[in-house]
Amino acid sequence: MDALLWISLVLIIFMAVGAIGVIWIRQYFHQKKRYEAFVRRFDRPPSVPVEKLASYERFGLLMERISVPQLLMRMTDIRESPEALVHAMVMAIQQEFDFLSSQQVFVSDELWKILVTAKNQVIDLIYGTAKEKRYDSVDALRIALLRQWDKLEKKPTEIAQSAIRAEMKLYTG
C-alpha cells in the first residue's frame, strides 16, 4: 500500500508540474502574440487623413479642368467675341481655383506654389495669345489657343499633376 501511495503522489506531482508547464507555455505564446501586435502597430506607415487624399484628388481634377483644351471644350456656347471667350476662360479658371483654395491647408507650401504657378501660366497663355494679334472670330482664337498649348513642351497643368502625384506618394508609399 505504501508503494501505491508513493506512485500516486509522484503521478499527482508530475501532473501538477505538467499543468503548470502548459500554462506557462500558453502564457508565453499569448504574450508573444500581444508583443508582435504592439510592434506591428508602430511598424505601419502612418495613415493619411481622408481629407488630405481628397484634396490631392480635387487639385488633380482642377489641373485637368483648367487645361486649355478642356476649357475650350466646355466653352463651346461662347460666340460673341474673342474677348468674351478670353474673359469666360479666365473667370472659369479663377472661380474653380477660388472654390478649392480652402484645400491648400492639406498640401505642402511647395505644392501650393506649383499649383498657383500653373494657374497663372495658363491665364498668361490665354491673355498672351489673345493679345498677339486681332482675331476676327472666336474660332480663330480657339485655334490659336490650341496651337499655343500644343507648342508647350511642358504644360503647366501636367507639371502640377506630376507634383501632386509625387507628394501623394510621400504619404501613401
C-alpha positions as CSV (number, residue, x, y, z in Angstrom):
1,M,0.0,0.0,0.0
2,D,2.9,2.2,0.7
3,A,4.2,1.8,-2.8
4,L,0.8,2.6,-4.3
5,L,0.6,5.8,-2.3
6,W,4.1,6.9,-3.4
7,I,3.2,6.2,-7.1
8,S,0.0,8.1,-6.8
9,L,1.8,11.0,-5.1
10,V,4.5,11.1,-7.8
11,L,1.8,11.0,-10.6
12,I,0.0,13.9,-8.9
13,I,3.2,15.9,-8.7
14,F,4.1,15.1,-12.4
15,M,0.6,16.1,-13.5
16,A,0.8,19.4,-11.5
17,V,4.2,20.2,-12.9
18,G,2.9,19.4,-16.4
19,A,-0.2,21.6,-15.9
20,I,2.0,24.4,-14.7
21,G,4.3,23.9,-17.7
22,V,1.3,24.0,-20.1
23,I,0.0,27.2,-18.5
24,W,3.4,28.9,-18.7
25,I,3.9,27.9,-22.4
26,R,0.4,29.2,-23.2
27,Q,1.1,32.5,-21.4
28,Y,4.4,32.8,-23.2
29,F,2.8,32.5,-26.7
30,H,-0.1,34.8,-25.7
31,Q,2.4,37.5,-24.5
32,K,4.5,37.0,-27.7
33,K,1.4,37.5,-29.8
34,R,0.5,40.7,-27.9
35,Y,4.0,42.0,-28.2
36,E,4.1,41.3,-32.0
37,A,0.7,43.1,-32.4
38,F,2.1,46.1,-30.4
39,V,5.2,46.2,-32.6
40,R,3.2,45.9,-35.8
41,R,1.0,48.9,-34.7
42,F,4.1,51.1,-34.7
43,D,5.7,49.5,-37.7
44,R,2.9,50.6,-40.1
45,P,3.3,53.7,-42.1
46,P,1.1,56.5,-40.6
47,S,-2.3,56.6,-42.2
48,V,-3.2,59.6,-44.4
49,P,-6.3,61.6,-43.5
50,V,-9.1,61.2,-46.0
51,E,-9.2,65.0,-46.3
52,K,-5.6,65.1,-47.5
53,L,-6.2,62.4,-50.1
54,A,-9.4,64.2,-51.2
55,S,-7.5,67.5,-51.6
56,Y,-4.9,65.8,-53.9
57,E,-7.7,64.4,-56.0
58,R,-9.5,67.7,-56.2
59,F,-6.4,69.6,-57.2
60,G,-5.6,66.9,-59.8
61,L,-9.1,67.3,-61.3
62,L,-8.6,71.1,-61.2
63,M,-5.5,70.9,-63.2
64,E,-7.3,68.8,-65.8
65,R,-10.2,71.2,-65.9
66,I,-8.1,74.3,-66.4
67,S,-6.0,73.0,-69.3
68,V,-6.8,75.0,-72.4
69,P,-8.3,72.0,-74.4
70,Q,-10.6,71.2,-71.6
71,L,-11.6,74.8,-71.1
72,L,-12.4,75.2,-74.8
73,M,-14.4,72.0,-74.9
74,R,-16.6,73.4,-72.0
75,M,-17.0,76.8,-73.6
76,T,-18.5,75.9,-77.0
77,D,-21.5,78.2,-76.4
78,I,-19.5,81.4,-76.4
79,R,-19.7,83.0,-79.8
80,E,-20.0,86.8,-79.2
81,S,-16.4,87.9,-79.5
82,P,-12.8,86.6,-78.8
83,E,-12.7,89.0,-75.8
84,A,-15.8,87.3,-74.3
85,L,-14.1,83.9,-74.7
86,V,-10.9,85.1,-73.0
87,H,-13.0,86.6,-70.2
88,A,-15.1,83.5,-69.7
89,M,-12.0,81.2,-69.7
90,V,-10.1,83.3,-67.2
91,M,-13.2,83.6,-65.0
92,A,-13.7,79.8,-65.1
93,I,-10.1,79.2,-64.0
94,Q,-10.3,81.8,-61.3
95,Q,-13.7,80.5,-59.9
96,E,-12.6,76.9,-59.9
97,F,-9.3,77.8,-58.2
98,D,-11.0,80.0,-55.6
99,F,-13.5,77.3,-54.9
100,L,-10.7,74.9,-54.0
101,S,-8.4,77.4,-52.2
102,S,-9.6,76.2,-48.8
103,Q,-7.9,72.8,-49.7
104,Q,-4.5,74.4,-49.5
105,V,-4.2,73.6,-45.8
106,F,-3.8,69.9,-46.8
107,V,-0.9,70.3,-49.2
108,S,2.7,71.5,-48.7
109,D,3.7,75.1,-49.4
110,E,5.8,73.9,-52.3
111,L,2.9,72.1,-54.0
112,W,0.7,75.1,-53.4
113,K,3.2,77.4,-55.1
114,I,3.3,74.9,-58.1
115,L,-0.5,74.9,-58.3
116,V,-0.7,78.7,-58.2
117,T,2.1,79.0,-60.8
118,A,0.3,76.5,-63.1
119,K,-2.9,78.5,-62.9
120,N,-1.1,81.8,-63.6
121,Q,0.7,80.3,-66.5
122,V,-2.5,79.1,-68.1
123,I,-4.1,82.5,-67.6
124,D,-0.9,84.2,-69.1
125,L,-1.1,81.9,-72.1
126,I,-4.7,82.8,-72.7
127,Y,-4.0,86.5,-72.4
128,G,-0.8,86.4,-74.3
129,T,-2.4,84.5,-77.2
130,A,-5.3,86.9,-77.3
131,K,-3.0,89.9,-77.4
132,E,-0.7,88.5,-80.1
133,K,-3.0,89.8,-82.8
134,R,-6.5,90.9,-83.5
135,Y,-8.7,87.8,-84.0
136,D,-11.7,88.1,-86.3
137,S,-13.7,85.3,-84.7
138,V,-13.9,83.2,-81.7
139,D,-13.0,80.1,-83.7
140,A,-9.7,81.7,-84.9
141,L,-8.8,82.4,-81.2
142,R,-9.7,78.9,-80.3
143,I,-7.4,77.5,-82.9
144,A,-4.6,79.9,-81.9
145,L,-5.0,78.9,-78.2
146,L,-4.8,75.2,-79.1
147,R,-1.7,75.8,-81.2
148,Q,0.0,77.7,-78.4
149,W,-0.9,75.0,-75.9
150,D,0.5,72.3,-78.2
151,K,3.7,74.2,-78.7
152,L,4.4,74.0,-75.0
153,E,7.0,71.3,-74.2
154,K,6.0,71.1,-70.6
155,K,2.4,72.0,-70.0
156,P,1.9,73.8,-66.6
157,T,-1.0,71.6,-65.7
158,E,0.9,68.4,-66.3
159,I,3.8,69.7,-64.2
160,A,1.4,70.4,-61.4
161,Q,-0.2,67.0,-61.8
162,S,3.2,65.3,-61.5
163,A,4.0,67.3,-58.4
164,I,0.6,66.2,-56.9
165,R,1.4,62.6,-57.6
166,A,4.9,62.9,-56.2
167,E,3.7,64.5,-53.0
168,M,0.9,62.0,-52.6
169,K,3.4,59.1,-52.9
170,L,5.3,60.5,-50.0
171,Y,2.2,59.8,-47.8
172,T,0.8,56.7,-49.4
173,G,4.0,54.9,-50.4
